[in-house]
Amino acid sequence: AYFALANISQYLKPGQSDVEFCEQMAEKVGVACVPGTSFFRENVNDIVRLHFAKKDETLYEALNRLGDIRKKLG
């Protein structure tokens, strides 16, 4: 499997958890990710995991959706 961890601190709103961020990503951007707090004992709230074992077309579509993430998450 292919995974990447991404730091989302620049996209988090004050007080927002990584779980809430992931919910917004799925709802508003159409890209799913897993909160980092699912993987660490420490209180790591600014990391998400993305999965890349997908068809090229799916990955390109995800990139297109992520292109204006700031606007979508506004």
PDB file with SEQRES, HELIX, SHEET and CRYST1 records, atoms N, CA, C and O in Angstrom:
SEQRES   1 A   74  ALA TYR PHE ALA LEU ALA ASN ILE SER GLN TYR LEU LYS          
SEQRES   2 A   74  PRO GLY GLN SER ASP VAL GLU PHE CYS GLU GLN MET ALA          
SEQRES   3 A   74  GLU LYS VAL GLY VAL ALA CYS VAL PRO GLY THR SER PHE          
SEQRES   4 A   74  PHE ARG GLU ASN VAL ASN ASP ILE VAL ARG LEU HIS PHE          
SEQRES   5 A   74  ALA LYS LYS ASP GLU THR LEU TYR GLU ALA LEU ASN ARG          
SEQRES   6 A   74  LEU GLY ASP ILE ARG LYS LYS LEU GLY                          
HELIX    1 AA1 ASP A   18  GLN A   24  1                                   7    
HELIX    2 AA2 MET A   25  VAL A   29  3                                   5    
HELIX    3 AA3 GLY A   36  SER A   38  5                                   3    
HELIX    4 AA4 ASP A   56  LEU A   66  1                                  11    
HELIX    5 AA5 ILE A   69  LEU A   73  1                                   5    
SHEET    1 AA1 3 PHE A   3  ASN A   7  0                                        
SHEET    2 AA1 3 ILE A  47  HIS A  51 -1                                        
SHEET    3 AA1 3 VAL A  34  PRO A  35 -1                                        
CRYST1    1.000    1.000    1.000  90.00  90.00  90.00 P 1           1          
ATOM      1  N   ALA A   1       0.841  -1.178   0.000  1.00  0.00           N  
ATOM      2  CA  ALA A   1       0.000   0.000   0.000  1.00  0.00           C  
ATOM      3  C   ALA A   1       0.888   1.243   0.000  1.00  0.00           C  
ATOM      4  O   ALA A   1       2.030   1.203   0.459  1.00  0.00           O  
ATOM      5  N   TYR A   2       0.362   2.316  -0.507  1.00  0.00           N  
ATOM      6  CA  TYR A   2       1.079   3.579  -0.587  1.00  0.00           C  
ATOM      7  C   TYR A   2       0.346   4.627   0.235  1.00  0.00           C  
ATOM      8  O   TYR A   2      -0.813   4.947  -0.027  1.00  0.00           O  
ATOM      9  N   PHE A   3       1.038   5.150   1.226  1.00  0.00           N  
ATOM     10  CA  PHE A   3       0.462   6.157   2.098  1.00  0.00           C  
ATOM     11  C   PHE A   3       1.424   7.325   2.230  1.00  0.00           C  
ATOM     12  O   PHE A   3       2.635   7.171   2.066  1.00  0.00           O  
ATOM     13  N   ALA A   4       0.876   8.482   2.526  1.00  0.00           N  
ATOM     14  CA  ALA A   4       1.687   9.655   2.829  1.00  0.00           C  
ATOM     15  C   ALA A   4       1.038  10.391   3.989  1.00  0.00           C  
ATOM     16  O   ALA A   4      -0.187  10.483   4.076  1.00  0.00           O  
ATOM     17  N   LEU A   5       1.868  10.911   4.874  1.00  0.00           N  
ATOM     18  CA  LEU A   5       1.382  11.760   5.950  1.00  0.00           C  
ATOM     19  C   LEU A   5       1.551  13.205   5.516  1.00  0.00           C  
ATOM     20  O   LEU A   5       2.591  13.583   4.978  1.00  0.00           O  
ATOM     21  N   ALA A   6       0.532  14.003   5.748  1.00  0.00           N  
ATOM     22  CA  ALA A   6       0.573  15.414   5.357  1.00  0.00           C  
ATOM     23  C   ALA A   6       0.293  16.294   6.563  1.00  0.00           C  
ATOM     24  O   ALA A   6      -0.626  16.029   7.338  1.00  0.00           O  
ATOM     25  N   ASN A   7       1.084  17.335   6.716  1.00  0.00           N  
ATOM     26  CA  ASN A   7       0.864  18.307   7.771  1.00  0.00           C  
ATOM     27  C   ASN A   7      -0.230  19.270   7.321  1.00  0.00           C  
ATOM     28  O   ASN A   7      -0.112  19.903   6.271  1.00  0.00           O  
ATOM     29  N   ILE A   8      -1.285  19.378   8.110  1.00  0.00           N  
ATOM     30  CA  ILE A   8      -2.443  20.202   7.744  1.00  0.00           C  
ATOM     31  C   ILE A   8      -2.557  21.456   8.603  1.00  0.00           C  
ATOM     32  O   ILE A   8      -3.583  22.135   8.572  1.00  0.00           O  
ATOM     33  N   SER A   9      -1.519  21.768   9.367  1.00  0.00           N  
ATOM     34  CA  SER A   9      -1.611  22.879  10.323  1.00  0.00           C  
ATOM     35  C   SER A   9      -2.024  24.194   9.658  1.00  0.00           C  
ATOM     36  O   SER A   9      -2.733  24.992  10.270  1.00  0.00           O  
ATOM     37  N   GLN A  10      -1.594  24.429   8.425  1.00  0.00           N  
ATOM     38  CA  GLN A  10      -1.951  25.690   7.760  1.00  0.00           C  
ATOM     39  C   GLN A  10      -3.412  25.742   7.310  1.00  0.00           C  
ATOM     40  O   GLN A  10      -3.914  26.805   6.946  1.00  0.00           O  
ATOM     41  N   TYR A  11      -4.081  24.609   7.335  1.00  0.00           N  
ATOM     42  CA  TYR A  11      -5.484  24.553   6.911  1.00  0.00           C  
ATOM     43  C   TYR A  11      -6.461  24.441   8.080  1.00  0.00           C  
ATOM     44  O   TYR A  11      -7.662  24.643   7.904  1.00  0.00           O  
ATOM     45  N   LEU A  12      -5.954  24.119   9.272  1.00  0.00           N  
ATOM     46  CA  LEU A  12      -6.830  23.960  10.432  1.00  0.00           C  
ATOM     47  C   LEU A  12      -7.338  25.307  10.924  1.00  0.00           C  
ATOM     48  O   LEU A  12      -6.587  26.278  11.011  1.00  0.00           O  
ATOM     49  N   LYS A  13      -8.613  25.346  11.240  1.00  0.00           N  
ATOM     50  CA  LYS A  13      -9.193  26.538  11.853  1.00  0.00           C  
ATOM     51  C   LYS A  13      -8.933  26.462  13.356  1.00  0.00           C  
ATOM     52  O   LYS A  13      -8.769  25.363  13.885  1.00  0.00           O  
ATOM     53  N   PRO A  14      -8.890  27.588  14.054  1.00  0.00           N  
ATOM     54  CA  PRO A  14      -8.642  27.557  15.501  1.00  0.00           C  
ATOM     55  C   PRO A  14      -9.614  26.608  16.217  1.00  0.00           C  
ATOM     56  O   PRO A  14     -10.831  26.704  16.058  1.00  0.00           O  
ATOM     57  N   GLY A  15      -9.048  25.700  17.001  1.00  0.00           N  
ATOM     58  CA  GLY A  15      -9.860  24.758  17.760  1.00  0.00           C  
ATOM     59  C   GLY A  15     -10.348  23.552  16.977  1.00  0.00           C  
ATOM     60  O   GLY A  15     -10.972  22.663  17.555  1.00  0.00           O  
ATOM     61  N   GLN A  16     -10.084  23.497  15.684  1.00  0.00           N  
ATOM     62  CA  GLN A  16     -10.554  22.389  14.848  1.00  0.00           C  
ATOM     63  C   GLN A  16      -9.673  21.163  15.054  1.00  0.00           C  
ATOM     64  O   GLN A  16      -8.448  21.271  15.096  1.00  0.00           O  
ATOM     65  N   SER A  17     -10.297  20.005  15.181  1.00  0.00           N  
ATOM     66  CA  SER A  17      -9.544  18.761  15.334  1.00  0.00           C  
ATOM     67  C   SER A  17      -9.234  18.169  13.969  1.00  0.00           C  
ATOM     68  O   SER A  17      -9.826  18.556  12.962  1.00  0.00           O  
ATOM     69  N   ASP A  18      -8.306  17.232  13.946  1.00  0.00           N  
ATOM     70  CA  ASP A  18      -7.989  16.553  12.696  1.00  0.00           C  
ATOM     71  C   ASP A  18      -9.172  15.710  12.212  1.00  0.00           C  
ATOM     72  O   ASP A  18      -9.349  15.521  11.008  1.00  0.00           O  
ATOM     73  N   VAL A  19      -9.969  15.212  13.133  1.00  0.00           N  
ATOM     74  CA  VAL A  19     -11.165  14.446  12.758  1.00  0.00           C  
ATOM     75  C   VAL A  19     -12.155  15.353  12.035  1.00  0.00           C  
ATOM     76  O   VAL A  19     -12.702  14.979  10.997  1.00  0.00           O  
ATOM     77  N   GLU A  20     -12.384  16.540  12.581  1.00  0.00           N  
ATOM     78  CA  GLU A  20     -13.286  17.503  11.939  1.00  0.00           C  
ATOM     79  C   GLU A  20     -12.751  17.913  10.572  1.00  0.00           C  
ATOM     80  O   GLU A  20     -13.513  18.059   9.616  1.00  0.00           O  
ATOM     81  N   PHE A  21     -11.441  18.096  10.489  1.00  0.00           N  
ATOM     82  CA  PHE A  21     -10.833  18.448   9.210  1.00  0.00           C  
ATOM     83  C   PHE A  21     -11.097  17.346   8.179  1.00  0.00           C  
ATOM     84  O   PHE A  21     -11.477  17.641   7.046  1.00  0.00           O  
ATOM     85  N   CYS A  22     -10.903  16.100   8.557  1.00  0.00           N  
ATOM     86  CA  CYS A  22     -11.121  14.977   7.635  1.00  0.00           C  
ATOM     87  C   CYS A  22     -12.581  14.900   7.188  1.00  0.00           C  
ATOM     88  O   CYS A  22     -12.868  14.596   6.030  1.00  0.00           O  
ATOM     89  N   GLU A  23     -13.489  15.174   8.106  1.00  0.00           N  
ATOM     90  CA  GLU A  23     -14.912  15.189   7.739  1.00  0.00           C  
ATOM     91  C   GLU A  23     -15.195  16.279   6.716  1.00  0.00           C  
ATOM     92  O   GLU A  23     -15.931  16.056   5.754  1.00  0.00           O  
ATOM     93  N   GLN A  24     -14.612  17.464   6.919  1.00  0.00           N  
ATOM     94  CA  GLN A  24     -14.793  18.558   5.965  1.00  0.00           C  
ATOM     95  C   GLN A  24     -14.161  18.232   4.617  1.00  0.00           C  
ATOM     96  O   GLN A  24     -14.724  18.555   3.571  1.00  0.00           O  
ATOM     97  N   MET A  25     -13.003  17.597   4.639  1.00  0.00           N  
ATOM     98  CA  MET A  25     -12.338  17.205   3.385  1.00  0.00           C  
ATOM     99  C   MET A  25     -13.250  16.304   2.559  1.00  0.00           C  
ATOM    100  O   MET A  25     -13.406  16.510   1.356  1.00  0.00           O  
ATOM    101  N   ALA A  26     -13.841  15.323   3.192  1.00  0.00           N  
ATOM    102  CA  ALA A  26     -14.722  14.398   2.473  1.00  0.00           C  
ATOM    103  C   ALA A  26     -15.961  15.119   1.956  1.00  0.00           C  
ATOM    104  O   ALA A  26     -16.379  14.919   0.815  1.00  0.00           O  
ATOM    105  N   GLU A  27     -16.541  15.956   2.808  1.00  0.00           N  
ATOM    106  CA  GLU A  27     -17.783  16.643   2.460  1.00  0.00           C  
ATOM    107  C   GLU A  27     -17.598  17.755   1.425  1.00  0.00           C  
ATOM    108  O   GLU A  27     -18.353  17.832   0.456  1.00  0.00           O  
ATOM    109  N   LYS A  28     -16.603  18.609   1.629  1.00  0.00           N  
ATOM    110  CA  LYS A  28     -16.465  19.807   0.803  1.00  0.00           C  
ATOM    111  C   LYS A  28     -15.485  19.668  -0.357  1.00  0.00           C  
ATOM    112  O   LYS A  28     -15.644  20.318  -1.390  1.00  0.00           O  
ATOM    113  N   VAL A  29     -14.466  18.816  -0.185  1.00  0.00           N  
ATOM    114  CA  VAL A  29     -13.438  18.681  -1.219  1.00  0.00           C  
ATOM    115  C   VAL A  29     -13.632  17.400  -2.023  1.00  0.00           C  
ATOM    116  O   VAL A  29     -13.271  17.342  -3.199  1.00  0.00           O  
ATOM    117  N   GLY A  30     -14.204  16.370  -1.388  1.00  0.00           N  
ATOM    118  CA  GLY A  30     -14.411  15.097  -2.079  1.00  0.00           C  
ATOM    119  C   GLY A  30     -13.171  14.212  -2.081  1.00  0.00           C  
ATOM    120  O   GLY A  30     -13.018  13.337  -2.933  1.00  0.00           O  
ATOM    121  N   VAL A  31     -12.281  14.455  -1.105  1.00  0.00           N  
ATOM    122  CA  VAL A  31     -11.076  13.644  -0.951  1.00  0.00           C  
ATOM    123  C   VAL A  31     -11.051  13.160   0.500  1.00  0.00           C  
ATOM    124  O   VAL A  31     -11.172  13.954   1.433  1.00  0.00           O  
ATOM    125  N   ALA A  32     -10.894  11.858   0.673  1.00  0.00           N  
ATOM    126  CA  ALA A  32     -10.888  11.289   2.019  1.00  0.00           C  
ATOM    127  C   ALA A  32      -9.471  11.189   2.562  1.00  0.00           C  
ATOM    128  O   ALA A  32      -8.525  10.919   1.822  1.00  0.00           O  
ATOM    129  N   CYS A  33      -9.341  11.410   3.855  1.00  0.00           N  
ATOM    130  CA  CYS A  33      -8.072  11.218   4.546  1.00  0.00           C  
ATOM    131  C   CYS A  33      -8.380  10.707   5.951  1.00  0.00           C  
ATOM    132  O   CYS A  33      -9.522  10.771   6.408  1.00  0.00           O  
ATOM    133  N   VAL A  34      -7.360  10.204   6.626  1.00  0.00           N  
ATOM    134  CA  VAL A  34      -7.527   9.625   7.961  1.00  0.00           C  
ATOM    135  C   VAL A  34      -6.799  10.506   8.961  1.00  0.00           C  
ATOM    136  O   VAL A  34      -5.648  10.877   8.728  1.00  0.00           O  
ATOM    137  N   PRO A  35      -7.442  10.850  10.070  1.00  0.00           N  
ATOM    138  CA  PRO A  35      -6.796  11.710  11.057  1.00  0.00           C  
ATOM    139  C   PRO A  35      -5.559  11.065  11.661  1.00  0.00           C  
ATOM    140  O   PRO A  35      -5.539   9.863  11.929  1.00  0.00           O  
ATOM    141  N   GLY A  36      -4.536  11.870  11.871  1.00  0.00           N  
ATOM    142  CA  GLY A  36      -3.299  11.383  12.458  1.00  0.00           C  
ATOM    143  C   GLY A  36      -3.478  10.857  13.872  1.00  0.00           C  
ATOM    144  O   GLY A  36      -2.733   9.978  14.305  1.00  0.00           O  
ATOM    145  N   THR A  37      -4.457  11.383  14.595  1.00  0.00           N  
ATOM    146  CA  THR A  37      -4.684  10.912  15.956  1.00  0.00           C  
ATOM    147  C   THR A  37      -5.066   9.435  15.993  1.00  0.00           C  
ATOM    148  O   THR A  37      -5.043   8.821  17.060  1.00  0.00           O  
ATOM    149  N   SER A  38      -5.413   8.862  14.854  1.00  0.00           N  
ATOM    150  CA  SER A  38      -5.718   7.436  14.784  1.00  0.00           C  
ATOM    151  C   SER A  38      -4.457   6.580  14.893  1.00  0.00           C  
ATOM    152  O   SER A  38      -4.549   5.382  15.160  1.00  0.00           O  
ATOM    153  N   PHE A  39      -3.284   7.175  14.689  1.00  0.00           N  
ATOM    154  CA  PHE A  39      -2.038   6.421  14.594  1.00  0.00           C  
ATOM    155  C   PHE A  39      -1.025   6.711  15.692  1.00  0.00           C  
ATOM    156  O   PHE A  39      -0.074   5.948  15.858  1.00  0.00           O  
ATOM    157  N   PHE A  40      -1.203   7.796  16.448  1.00  0.00           N  
ATOM    158  CA  PHE A  40      -0.200   8.214  17.414  1.00  0.00           C  
ATOM    159  C   PHE A  40      -0.774   8.270  18.826  1.00  0.00           C  
ATOM    160  O   PHE A  40      -1.935   8.633  19.015  1.00  0.00           O  
ATOM    161  N   ARG A  41       0.031   7.913  19.802  1.00  0.00           N  
ATOM    162  CA  ARG A  41      -0.363   8.059  21.209  1.00  0.00           C  
ATOM    163  C   ARG A  41      -0.315   9.528  21.617  1.00  0.00           C  
ATOM    164  O   ARG A  41      -1.149  10.005  22.385  1.00  0.00           O  
ATOM    165  N   GLU A  42       0.685  10.233  21.083  1.00  0.00           N  
ATOM    166  CA  GLU A  42       0.823  11.658  21.381  1.00  0.00           C  
ATOM    167  C   GLU A  42      -0.366  12.415  20.782  1.00  0.00           C  
ATOM    168  O   GLU A  42      -1.050  11.925  19.883  1.00  0.00           O  
ATOM    169  N   ASN A  43      -0.586  13.602  21.298  1.00  0.00           N  
ATOM    170  CA  ASN A  43      -1.682  14.426  20.805  1.00  0.00           C  
ATOM    171  C   ASN A  43      -1.254  15.112  19.503  1.00  0.00           C  
ATOM    172  O   ASN A  43      -0.952  16.305  19.486  1.00  0.00           O  
ATOM    173  N   VAL A  44      -1.235  14.346  18.429  1.00  0.00           N  
ATOM    174  CA  VAL A  44      -0.849  14.852  17.110  1.00  0.00           C  
ATOM    175  C   VAL A  44      -2.133  15.203  16.364  1.00  0.00           C  
ATOM    176  O   VAL A  44      -2.848  14.324  15.882  1.00  0.00           O  
ATOM    177  N   ASN A  45      -2.410  16.488  16.279  1.00  0.00           N  
ATOM    178  CA  ASN A  45      -3.674  16.940  15.712  1.00  0.00           C  
ATOM    179  C   ASN A  45      -3.508  17.582  14.336  1.00  0.00           C  
ATOM    180  O   ASN A  45      -4.494  18.000  13.729  1.00  0.00           O  
ATOM    181  N   ASP A  46      -2.282  17.664  13.842  1.00  0.00           N  
ATOM    182  CA  ASP A  46      -2.059  18.411  12.602  1.00  0.00           C  
ATOM    183  C   ASP A  46      -1.510  17.548  11.467  1.00  0.00           C  
ATOM    184  O   ASP A  46      -0.834  18.053  10.571  1.00  0.00           O  
ATOM    185  N   ILE A  47      -1.801  16.246  11.505  1.00  0.00           N  
ATOM    186  CA  ILE A  47      -1.336  15.331  10.465  1.00  0.00           C  
ATOM    187  C   ILE A  47      -2.507  14.464  10.001  1.00  0.00           C  
ATOM    188  O   ILE A  47      -3.327  14.022  10.806  1.00  0.00           O  
ATOM    189  N   VAL A  48      -2.569  14.232   8.698  1.00  0.00           N  
ATOM    190  CA  VAL A  48      -3.536  13.283   8.142  1.00  0.00           C  
ATOM    191  C   VAL A  48      -2.800  12.297   7.249  1.00  0.00           C  
ATOM    192  O   VAL A  48      -1.703  12.577   6.766  1.00  0.00           O  
ATOM    193  N   ARG A  49      -3.410  11.148   7.037  1.00  0.00           N  
ATOM    194  CA  ARG A  49      -2.818  10.139   6.159  1.00  0.00           C  
ATOM    195  C   ARG A  49      -3.657  10.030   4.891  1.00  0.00           C  
ATOM    196  O   ARG A  49      -4.885   9.962   4.938  1.00  0.00           O  
ATOM    197  N   LEU A  50      -2.968  10.015   3.766  1.00  0.00           N  
ATOM    198  CA  LEU A  50      -3.599   9.859   2.457  1.00  0.00           C  
ATOM    199  C   LEU A  50      -3.141   8.543   1.844  1.00  0.00           C  
ATOM    200  O   LEU A  50      -2.000   8.124   2.043  1.00  0.00           O  
ATOM    201  N   HIS A  51      -4.024   7.895   1.104  1.00  0.00           N  
ATOM    202  CA  HIS A  51      -3.772   6.587   0.491  1.00  0.00           C  
ATOM    203  C   HIS A  51      -3.633   6.765  -1.017  1.00  0.00           C  
ATOM    204  O   HIS A  51      -4.455   7.435  -1.642  1.00  0.00           O  
ATOM    205  N   PHE A  52      -2.591   6.164  -1.607  1.00  0.00           N  
ATOM    206  CA  PHE A  52      -2.302   6.388  -3.017  1.00  0.00           C  
ATOM    207  C   PHE A  52      -2.395   5.150  -3.899  1.00  0.00           C  
ATOM    208  O   PHE A  52      -2.025   5.216  -5.072  1.00  0.00           O  
ATOM    209  N   ALA A  53      -2.869   4.038  -3.384  1.00  0.00           N  
ATOM    210  CA  ALA A  53      -2.981   2.822  -4.198  1.00  0.00           C  
ATOM    211  C   ALA A  53      -4.297   2.877  -4.984  1.00  0.00           C  
ATOM    212  O   ALA A  53      -5.229   2.117  -4.719  1.00  0.00           O  
ATOM    213  N   LYS A  54      -4.346   3.768  -5.930  1.00  0.00           N  
ATOM    214  CA  LYS A  54      -5.541   4.007  -6.744  1.00  0.00           C  
ATOM    215  C   LYS A  54      -5.149   4.077  -8.214  1.00  0.00           C  
ATOM    216  O   LYS A  54      -3.971   4.189  -8.554  1.00  0.00           O  
ATOM    217  N   LYS A  55      -6.146   4.010  -9.067  1.00  0.00           N  
ATOM    218  CA  LYS A  55      -5.896   4.181 -10.502  1.00  0.00           C  
ATOM    219  C   LYS A  55      -5.415   5.607 -10.755  1.00  0.00           C  
ATOM    220  O   LYS A  55      -5.755   6.532 -10.017  1.00  0.00           O  
ATOM    221  N   ASP A  56      -4.624   5.765 -11.803  1.00  0.00           N  
ATOM    222  CA  ASP A  56      -4.106   7.096 -12.145  1.00  0.00           C  
ATOM    223  C   ASP A  56      -5.221   8.117 -12.302  1.00  0.00           C  
ATOM    224  O   ASP A  56      -5.082   9.257 -11.857  1.00  0.00           O  
ATOM    225  N   GLU A  57      -6.319   7.730 -12.924  1.00  0.00           N  
ATOM    226  CA  GLU A  57      -7.431   8.666 -13.142  1.00  0.00           C  
ATOM    227  C   GLU A  57      -7.977   9.165 -11.809  1.00  0.00           C  
ATOM    228  O   GLU A  57      -8.313  10.341 -11.673  1.00  0.00           O  
ATOM    229  N   THR A  58      -8.063   8.280 -10.836  1.00  0.00           N  
ATOM    230  CA  THR A  58      -8.564   8.654  -9.510  1.00  0.00           C  
ATOM    231  C   THR A  58      -7.611   9.630  -8.834  1.00  0.00           C  
ATOM    232  O   THR A  58      -8.046  10.605  -8.221  1.00  0.00           O  
ATOM    233  N   LEU A  59      -6.322   9.369  -8.944  1.00  0.00           N  
ATOM    234  CA  LEU A  59      -5.325  10.259  -8.339  1.00  0.00           C  
ATOM    235  C   LEU A  59      -5.327  11.632  -8.996  1.00  0.00           C  
ATOM    236  O   LEU A  59      -5.216  12.645  -8.306  1.00  0.00           O  
ATOM    237  N   TYR A  60      -5.451  11.679 -10.319  1.00  0.00           N  
ATOM    238  CA  TYR A  60      -5.513  12.971 -11.020  1.00  0.00           C  
ATOM    239  C   TYR A  60      -6.749  13.765 -10.611  1.00  0.00           C  
ATOM    240  O   TYR A  60      -6.689  14.984 -10.454  1.00  0.00           O  
ATOM    241  N   GLU A  61      -7.869  13.068 -10.441  1.00  0.00           N  
ATOM    242  CA  GLU A  61      -9.087  13.746 -10.007  1.00  0.00           C  
ATOM    243  C   GLU A  61      -8.920  14.298  -8.592  1.00  0.00           C  
ATOM    244  O   GLU A  61      -9.365  15.407  -8.297  1.00  0.00           O  
ATOM    245  N   ALA A  62      -8.281  13.526  -7.726  1.00  0.00           N  
ATOM    246  CA  ALA A  62      -8.022  14.006  -6.365  1.00  0.00           C  
ATOM    247  C   ALA A  62      -7.137  15.254  -6.390  1.00  0.00           C  
ATOM    248  O   ALA A  62      -7.380  16.207  -5.650  1.00  0.00           O  
ATOM    249  N   LEU A  63      -6.119  15.244  -7.238  1.00  0.00           N  
ATOM    250  CA  LEU A  63      -5.257  16.426  -7.363  1.00  0.00           C  
ATOM    251  C   LEU A  63      -6.046  17.641  -7.830  1.00  0.00           C  
ATOM    252  O   LEU A  63      -5.842  18.747  -7.328  1.00  0.00           O  
ATOM    253  N   ASN A  64      -6.932  17.444  -8.774  1.00  0.00           N  
ATOM    254  CA  ASN A  64      -7.773  18.547  -9.247  1.00  0.00           C  
ATOM    255  C   ASN A  64      -8.635  19.095  -8.118  1.00  0.00           C  
ATOM    256  O   ASN A  64      -8.776  20.309  -7.971  1.00  0.00           O  
ATOM    257  N   ARG A  65      -9.209  18.202  -7.321  1.00  0.00           N  
ATOM    258  CA  ARG A  65     -10.066  18.634  -6.212  1.00  0.00           C  
ATOM    259  C   ARG A  65      -9.267  19.362  -5.142  1.00  0.00           C  
ATOM    260  O   ARG A  65      -9.764  20.301  -4.519  1.00  0.00           O  
ATOM    261  N   LEU A  66      -8.031  18.931  -4.929  1.00  0.00           N  
ATOM    262  CA  LEU A  66      -7.192  19.566  -3.909  1.00  0.00           C  
ATOM    263  C   LEU A  66      -6.620  20.901  -4.363  1.00  0.00           C  
ATOM    264  O   LEU A  66      -6.112  21.670  -3.547  1.00  0.00           O  
ATOM    265  N   GLY A  67      -6.698  21.175  -5.641  1.00  0.00           N  
ATOM    266  CA  GLY A  67      -6.120  22.397  -6.196  1.00  0.00           C  
ATOM    267  C   GLY A  67      -6.628  23.680  -5.566  1.00  0.00           C  
ATOM    268  O   GLY A  67      -5.867  24.637  -5.430  1.00  0.00           O  
ATOM    269  N   ASP A  68      -7.874  23.725  -5.186  1.00  0.00           N  
ATOM    270  CA  ASP A  68      -8.420  24.923  -4.562  1.00  0.00           C  
ATOM    271  C   ASP A  68      -8.985  24.603  -3.171  1.00  0.00           C  
ATOM    272  O   ASP A  68     -10.081  25.032  -2.812  1.00  0.00           O  
ATOM    273  N   ILE A  69      -8.218  23.853  -2.420  1.00  0.00           N  
ATOM    274  CA  ILE A  69      -8.644  23.396  -1.098  1.00  0.00           C  
ATOM    275  C   ILE A  69      -8.966  24.557  -0.157  1.00  0.00           C  
ATOM    276  O   ILE A  69      -9.940  24.493   0.594  1.00  0.00           O  
ATOM    277  N   ARG A  70      -8.168  25.598  -0.193  1.00  0.00           N  
ATOM    278  CA  ARG A  70      -8.422  26.753   0.707  1.00  0.00           C  
ATOM    279  C   ARG A  70      -9.806  27.352   0.431  1.00  0.00           C  
ATOM    280  O   ARG A  70     -10.540  27.683   1.362  1.00  0.00           O  
ATOM    281  N   LYS A  71     -10.143  27.483  -0.810  1.00  0.00           N  
ATOM    282  CA  LYS A  71     -11.443  28.054  -1.185  1.00  0.00           C  
ATOM    283  C   LYS A  71     -12.583  27.140  -0.724  1.00  0.00           C  
ATOM    284  O   LYS A  71     -13.591  27.609  -0.195  1.00  0.00           O  
ATOM    285  N   LYS A  72     -12.413  25.838  -0.931  1.00  0.00           N  
ATOM    286  CA  LYS A  72     -13.465  24.890  -0.571  1.00  0.00           C  
ATOM    287  C   LYS A  72     -13.657  24.767   0.932  1.00  0.00           C  
ATOM    288  O   LYS A  72     -14.784  24.627   1.408  1.00  0.00           O  
ATOM    289  N   LEU A  73     -12.561  24.819   1.682  1.00  0.00           N  
ATOM    290  CA  LEU A  73     -12.667  24.691   3.126  1.00  0.00           C  
ATOM    291  C   LEU A  73     -12.973  26.021   3.809  1.00  0.00           C  
ATOM    292  O   LEU A  73     -13.422  26.063   4.954  1.00  0.00           O  
ATOM    293  N   GLY A  74     -12.715  27.122   3.066  1.00  0.00           N  
ATOM    294  CA  GLY A  74     -12.978  28.487   3.493  1.00  0.00           C  
ATOM    295  C   GLY A  74     -13.268  28.638   4.892  1.00  0.00           C  
ATOM    296  O   GLY A  74     -13.505  29.753   5.356  1.00  0.00           O  
TER     297      GLY A  74                                                      
END                                                                             
